[in-house]
Amino acid sequence: MRDAPAPTNVKELQSFLGKVNFYDRFLPNRATILAPLYVLLQTTNKWDWNAHCQSAFQTIKDTLASDTVLVHYSLDKPLVSSVDAGPDGVGAVLAHEMGAGVERRIAYASRTLTAAERNYAQFHKEMLALKFGLSKFHQFLFGRPFVAYTDHRPLVGLVKNQTPVGLCDRVVRWLLTIGSYQMTLRYRPGSKNANADMLSRLPLPAGGATGEDCDVFSHNIYDIEQSARTVQTQQLPDFTARWVTVTESGLLSASAVAEHTASDPELSRVLQFVQNGWPKKSVPGLEKYWGKRLELHTEKNCVMWGDRVVVPSVLRAPALKHRLHQGIVRTKRLARLHIWWPNINEQIENLISTWEIC
């Protein structure tokens, strides 16, 4: 908390003040101390982070890191963990429930995202934040029940149901780790999760005071060629044979898919939105992707939906061809394990109606 960097724009300042408001009952003279910061929120004023702002910022941070807000860890009090993921970092807060809706902090943690993690879908970032909080506070959390809060509702359903079918390897590994904790994950709206939100938007730089930064999160960059190996392990010779042939020919290599993605009228726009952020409203012509925008991410400049490759239009016909046929339903299921694009089921049926082996 003491090392958290100063805000650089109004949005980051609002996130910081949201955290301060979360603890307002423990901060005497809060309004007086923060007066220079509230001036910056006025739309008529130009952003000017001066010495008075820095002094107020540091004073309130020192208060948040003092015994006015913090308490010692206890085995007798209920534990609460709050996590959040921002565009550049993840944050986590460990606290005790003191009764009457009061939470007192035990510790704070944050870190910046790596270059690869910034390409994650928002769903993956939120799950990474949860994983980060568990790893950072492992010695306090493991072996005892606790409640964790996230402002990402889909994550609650996934962790509760533990359904890894169709998910990418990274998420499955994280689910296995999360499952070893006696945790109840609950949804908390972003406005009430400001304590963790501030940490994710003003994270410590990688390698800073967070300690175990990246060794806990050794991510294997997904290789599209791995799809062939994955199918082989499932003993599906019909689709395996065709998939390996297409892959070895280079048609579905990561470099080939990335090249055609960059030139594809639709996917090139999707790639930019996934990497740089989606607009607030649906984009005309990309409605099918808009519905999955929180689950899309990129690997090697290829668009991915979970563990599936979003195939550019030029490569879709070769990707669907197969040597043996086991029925429409099974063919659809096998294809959906590894590839996706809008209306893929319809194209599979059209292919089956014209493909000789079918």
C-alpha positions as CSV (number, residue, x, y, z in Angstrom):
1,M,0.0,0.0,0.0
2,R,2.8,2.5,0.9
3,D,4.5,1.8,-2.5
4,A,1.4,2.0,-4.7
5,P,2.1,4.5,-7.5
6,A,0.3,7.8,-7.8
7,P,-2.7,8.0,-10.2
8,T,-1.9,9.3,-13.7
9,N,-5.5,10.2,-14.8
10,V,-8.9,10.8,-13.4
11,K,-10.1,7.2,-13.8
12,E,-7.2,5.9,-11.7
13,L,-7.8,8.6,-9.1
14,Q,-11.5,7.7,-8.9
15,S,-10.5,4.0,-8.3
16,F,-8.2,5.1,-5.5
17,L,-10.8,7.3,-3.9
18,G,-13.3,4.5,-4.1
19,K,-10.9,2.4,-1.9
20,V,-10.6,5.3,0.5
21,N,-14.4,5.6,0.8
22,F,-14.5,1.9,1.6
23,Y,-12.7,2.6,4.8
24,D,-14.1,6.0,5.6
25,R,-15.2,5.0,9.1
26,F,-11.6,4.4,10.0
27,L,-10.1,7.6,8.5
28,P,-10.5,10.8,10.6
29,N,-10.4,14.1,8.7
30,R,-10.6,12.2,5.4
31,A,-12.3,15.0,3.6
32,T,-9.8,17.6,4.7
33,I,-6.8,15.5,3.8
34,L,-8.2,14.6,0.3
35,A,-9.4,18.0,-0.7
36,P,-6.6,18.6,-3.3
37,L,-7.5,15.2,-4.9
38,Y,-11.2,16.0,-5.2
39,V,-10.3,19.2,-7.0
40,L,-8.8,17.1,-9.8
41,L,-12.2,15.3,-10.3
42,Q,-13.9,18.5,-11.4
43,T,-14.4,18.4,-15.2
44,T,-13.5,22.1,-15.4
45,N,-10.0,21.6,-14.0
46,K,-7.0,20.4,-16.0
47,W,-5.1,17.4,-14.6
48,D,-2.3,18.7,-12.5
49,W,-0.7,16.3,-10.0
50,N,1.2,18.8,-7.8
51,A,3.1,18.6,-4.5
52,H,-0.2,19.1,-2.5
53,C,-1.8,16.2,-4.3
54,Q,1.2,13.9,-3.7
55,S,1.3,14.9,0.0
56,A,-2.4,14.1,0.4
57,F,-2.0,10.8,-1.5
58,Q,0.9,9.7,0.6
59,T,-0.8,10.7,3.9
60,I,-3.9,8.7,3.2
61,K,-1.8,5.7,2.0
62,D,0.1,5.8,5.3
63,T,-3.2,5.8,7.1
64,L,-4.5,2.9,5.1
65,A,-1.3,1.0,6.1
66,S,-1.6,1.8,9.8
67,D,-3.3,0.1,12.7
68,T,-6.2,2.5,12.2
69,V,-7.3,0.2,9.4
70,L,-5.2,-2.9,9.7
71,V,-5.6,-5.7,12.3
72,H,-3.5,-8.7,13.1
73,Y,-4.4,-12.1,11.7
74,S,-6.5,-14.3,14.1
75,L,-7.5,-17.9,14.0
76,D,-10.8,-17.1,15.7
77,K,-12.2,-14.5,13.3
78,P,-13.9,-15.2,9.9
79,L,-11.6,-14.6,6.9
80,V,-12.5,-12.7,3.8
81,S,-10.5,-12.2,0.6
82,S,-11.4,-9.7,-2.1
83,V,-9.8,-9.8,-5.6
84,D,-10.0,-7.8,-8.8
85,A,-8.3,-7.5,-12.2
86,G,-7.7,-4.3,-13.9
87,P,-6.3,-3.5,-17.4
88,D,-2.7,-3.5,-16.1
89,G,-2.7,-5.4,-12.9
90,V,-4.3,-7.7,-10.3
91,G,-5.1,-6.9,-6.7
92,A,-6.1,-8.8,-3.6
93,V,-7.1,-7.9,0.0
94,L,-7.2,-10.2,3.0
95,A,-9.5,-9.2,5.8
96,H,-11.3,-10.3,9.0
97,E,-15.1,-9.9,9.4
98,M,-15.6,-8.0,12.6
99,G,-19.4,-8.2,12.7
100,A,-22.1,-5.7,11.7
101,G,-20.8,-5.6,8.2
102,V,-17.4,-4.3,9.2
103,E,-14.2,-5.7,7.5
104,R,-10.7,-4.9,8.9
105,R,-7.8,-5.4,6.6
106,I,-4.9,-7.8,7.4
107,A,-2.8,-7.3,4.2
108,Y,-2.8,-5.9,0.7
109,A,-1.2,-7.3,-2.4
110,S,-0.9,-6.3,-6.1
111,R,1.3,-6.8,-9.1
112,T,1.3,-5.8,-12.8
113,L,0.3,-8.1,-15.6
114,T,3.0,-9.5,-17.9
115,A,2.8,-8.8,-21.6
116,A,1.2,-12.2,-22.2
117,E,-1.3,-11.7,-19.4
118,R,-2.5,-8.4,-20.9
119,N,-3.8,-10.4,-23.8
120,Y,-6.0,-12.6,-21.6
121,A,-9.8,-12.4,-21.9
122,Q,-11.3,-10.4,-18.9
123,F,-12.6,-13.7,-17.6
124,H,-9.1,-15.1,-17.5
125,K,-7.7,-11.9,-15.8
126,E,-10.3,-12.2,-13.1
127,M,-9.5,-15.8,-12.5
128,L,-5.8,-14.9,-12.4
129,A,-6.6,-12.3,-9.7
130,L,-8.3,-15.0,-7.7
131,K,-5.3,-17.3,-8.2
132,F,-2.9,-14.5,-7.3
133,G,-4.8,-13.8,-4.0
134,L,-4.8,-17.5,-3.0
135,S,-1.1,-17.8,-3.7
136,K,-0.1,-14.6,-2.0
137,F,-2.1,-15.3,1.2
138,H,-1.7,-19.1,1.1
139,Q,-0.2,-19.3,4.6
140,F,-3.3,-17.6,6.0
141,L,-6.0,-19.3,3.9
142,F,-5.0,-22.9,3.3
143,G,-6.7,-25.4,5.6
144,R,-9.5,-23.2,6.9
145,P,-12.8,-22.0,5.4
146,F,-13.1,-18.5,4.1
147,V,-15.2,-16.3,1.7
148,A,-13.7,-14.7,-1.4
149,Y,-15.3,-11.9,-3.3
150,T,-15.1,-11.0,-7.0
151,D,-17.0,-8.5,-9.1
152,H,-17.0,-10.9,-12.1
153,R,-20.2,-12.9,-11.8
154,P,-19.4,-15.6,-14.5
155,L,-16.4,-16.7,-12.4
156,V,-18.6,-17.6,-9.5
157,G,-20.6,-20.1,-11.5
158,L,-17.4,-21.7,-13.0
159,V,-15.7,-22.2,-9.6
160,K,-18.9,-23.4,-8.0
161,N,-19.7,-26.0,-10.7
162,Q,-16.1,-27.0,-11.4
163,T,-16.9,-27.8,-15.1
164,P,-13.6,-27.8,-17.0
165,V,-15.0,-29.4,-20.2
166,G,-14.0,-27.2,-23.2
167,L,-11.9,-24.8,-21.1
168,C,-8.3,-24.1,-22.0
169,D,-5.5,-25.9,-20.2
170,R,-4.5,-22.9,-18.2
171,V,-8.0,-22.5,-16.6
172,V,-8.2,-26.2,-15.9
173,R,-4.9,-26.0,-14.0
174,W,-6.1,-23.0,-12.0
175,L,-9.3,-24.8,-11.2
176,L,-7.4,-27.7,-9.7
177,T,-5.4,-25.3,-7.5
178,I,-8.5,-23.3,-6.4
179,G,-10.3,-26.6,-5.6
180,S,-7.7,-27.3,-2.9
181,Y,-9.0,-24.4,-0.8
182,Q,-12.1,-24.4,1.5
183,M,-13.4,-21.3,-0.3
184,T,-16.8,-20.0,-0.9
185,L,-16.7,-17.6,-3.9
186,R,-19.3,-14.9,-3.9
187,Y,-20.2,-12.0,-6.3
188,R,-19.8,-8.4,-5.0
189,P,-20.7,-5.5,-7.4
190,G,-17.7,-3.4,-8.5
191,S,-18.9,-0.4,-6.5
192,K,-18.6,-2.5,-3.3
193,N,-15.3,-4.1,-4.3
194,A,-13.4,-0.8,-4.4
195,N,-10.7,-2.0,-2.0
196,A,-9.4,-4.6,-4.4
197,D,-10.2,-2.5,-7.5
198,M,-7.8,0.2,-6.5
199,L,-5.0,-2.3,-6.1
200,S,-5.6,-3.7,-9.6
201,R,-5.6,-0.3,-11.2
202,L,-2.5,1.0,-9.3
203,P,-0.5,-2.2,-9.1
204,L,3.1,-2.5,-7.9
205,P,5.6,-3.0,-10.8
206,A,6.6,-6.6,-11.5
207,G,9.4,-7.7,-9.3
208,G,8.5,-5.2,-6.7
209,A,7.3,-5.6,-3.1
210,T,4.9,-8.4,-4.1
211,G,7.5,-11.1,-3.6
212,E,6.6,-14.3,-5.4
213,D,5.6,-12.6,-8.7
214,C,5.8,-14.8,-11.7
215,D,7.2,-18.1,-10.5
216,V,3.7,-19.1,-9.2
217,F,2.2,-18.2,-12.6
218,S,4.3,-20.2,-15.1
219,H,2.0,-20.0,-18.1
220,N,2.6,-22.2,-21.1
221,I,1.8,-20.2,-24.3
222,Y,-0.8,-22.2,-26.1
223,D,0.4,-23.6,-29.4
224,I,-2.2,-24.3,-32.0
225,E,-0.3,-27.3,-33.2
226,Q,-1.1,-28.9,-29.8
227,S,-4.6,-29.5,-31.0
228,A,-3.4,-32.5,-33.0
229,R,-1.6,-34.0,-29.9
230,T,-4.7,-33.3,-27.8
231,V,-7.0,-35.3,-30.2
232,Q,-4.5,-38.2,-30.3
233,T,-4.7,-38.6,-26.6
234,Q,-8.5,-39.1,-26.9
235,Q,-8.1,-41.9,-29.4
236,L,-10.2,-40.4,-32.1
237,P,-8.5,-41.7,-35.3
238,D,-10.8,-40.2,-37.8
239,F,-10.5,-36.6,-36.9
240,T,-7.0,-37.0,-35.6
241,A,-5.7,-38.2,-39.0
242,R,-7.2,-35.3,-40.8
243,W,-6.3,-32.7,-38.1
244,V,-2.6,-33.9,-38.1
245,T,-2.5,-33.8,-41.9
246,V,-3.8,-30.2,-42.0
247,T,-1.5,-29.1,-39.1
248,E,1.6,-30.7,-40.6
249,S,0.9,-29.1,-43.9
250,G,1.2,-25.7,-42.2
251,L,-2.4,-24.7,-42.9
252,L,-3.3,-24.4,-39.3
253,S,0.1,-23.5,-37.9
254,A,0.1,-20.6,-35.4
255,S,2.0,-18.4,-37.9
256,A,-0.4,-19.2,-40.8
257,V,-3.5,-18.5,-38.6
258,A,-2.0,-15.3,-37.4
259,E,-1.2,-14.2,-40.9
260,H,-4.7,-14.8,-42.2
261,T,-6.2,-13.3,-39.0
262,A,-4.4,-10.0,-39.7
263,S,-5.9,-9.9,-43.3
264,D,-9.4,-11.2,-42.4
265,P,-11.9,-8.3,-42.5
266,E,-13.8,-9.5,-39.4
267,L,-11.1,-11.2,-37.3
268,S,-8.6,-8.4,-37.8
269,R,-11.0,-6.1,-36.0
270,V,-11.7,-8.6,-33.3
271,L,-8.0,-9.1,-32.7
272,Q,-7.6,-5.3,-32.2
273,F,-10.6,-5.1,-29.8
274,V,-9.3,-8.1,-27.8
275,Q,-5.9,-6.6,-27.4
276,N,-6.9,-3.0,-26.9
277,G,-10.3,-3.2,-25.4
278,W,-13.9,-3.5,-26.7
279,P,-16.2,-0.4,-27.1
280,K,-19.1,0.0,-24.8
281,K,-21.7,-0.9,-27.4
282,S,-21.9,-3.8,-29.8
283,V,-20.0,-3.3,-33.1
284,P,-22.1,-3.8,-36.3
285,G,-21.0,-6.9,-38.1
286,L,-19.4,-8.4,-35.0
287,E,-22.4,-9.3,-33.0
288,K,-21.5,-13.0,-32.7
289,Y,-18.1,-12.1,-31.3
290,W,-19.5,-9.4,-29.0
291,G,-21.4,-12.0,-27.1
292,K,-18.2,-13.8,-26.3
293,R,-15.9,-10.8,-25.9
294,L,-15.2,-11.5,-22.2
295,E,-14.0,-15.0,-23.1
296,L,-11.8,-14.1,-26.1
297,H,-8.1,-13.8,-25.8
298,T,-5.0,-13.9,-28.0
299,E,-2.1,-16.2,-28.3
300,K,0.7,-15.6,-30.8
301,N,-1.6,-13.0,-32.5
302,C,-4.3,-15.6,-33.0
303,V,-7.8,-15.1,-31.6
304,M,-8.8,-17.8,-29.1
305,W,-12.1,-18.7,-27.5
306,G,-11.1,-20.7,-24.4
307,D,-9.0,-23.5,-25.8
308,R,-10.4,-23.2,-29.3
309,V,-8.8,-21.4,-32.2
310,V,-11.0,-18.8,-34.0
311,V,-10.2,-19.8,-37.5
312,P,-10.0,-17.1,-40.3
313,S,-12.5,-17.5,-43.2
314,V,-9.8,-18.6,-45.7
315,L,-8.8,-21.6,-43.5
316,R,-12.3,-22.8,-42.4
317,A,-13.0,-25.3,-45.2
318,P,-9.6,-27.1,-44.8
319,A,-10.1,-27.2,-41.0
320,L,-13.4,-29.0,-41.3
321,K,-12.5,-31.7,-43.8
322,H,-12.0,-35.2,-42.4
323,R,-11.2,-38.7,-43.8
324,L,-13.8,-40.8,-42.0
325,H,-17.3,-39.9,-40.9
326,Q,-19.0,-40.9,-37.6
327,G,-22.2,-38.8,-37.9
328,I,-23.2,-35.2,-37.8
329,V,-23.4,-34.9,-34.0
330,R,-20.0,-36.5,-33.3
331,T,-18.3,-34.5,-36.1
332,K,-19.7,-31.2,-34.7
333,R,-18.5,-32.2,-31.2
334,L,-15.0,-33.1,-32.4
335,A,-14.7,-29.8,-34.3
336,R,-15.9,-27.7,-31.4
337,L,-13.2,-29.1,-29.2
338,H,-10.5,-27.3,-31.1
339,I,-11.9,-24.7,-33.5
340,W,-14.7,-22.1,-33.6
341,W,-16.2,-19.3,-35.7
342,P,-19.8,-18.0,-36.1
343,N,-22.2,-20.4,-37.7
344,I,-19.6,-23.3,-37.6
345,N,-22.4,-25.8,-37.1
346,E,-24.2,-24.7,-40.2
347,Q,-21.0,-24.9,-42.2
348,I,-20.3,-28.4,-40.9
349,E,-23.8,-29.6,-42.1
350,N,-23.2,-28.0,-45.5
351,L,-19.8,-29.7,-45.8
352,I,-21.3,-33.1,-44.8
353,S,-24.0,-32.8,-47.5
354,T,-21.3,-32.4,-50.2
355,W,-18.3,-34.3,-48.8
356,E,-17.9,-37.7,-50.4
357,I,-16.9,-39.7,-47.3
358,C,-20.0,-38.4,-45.5
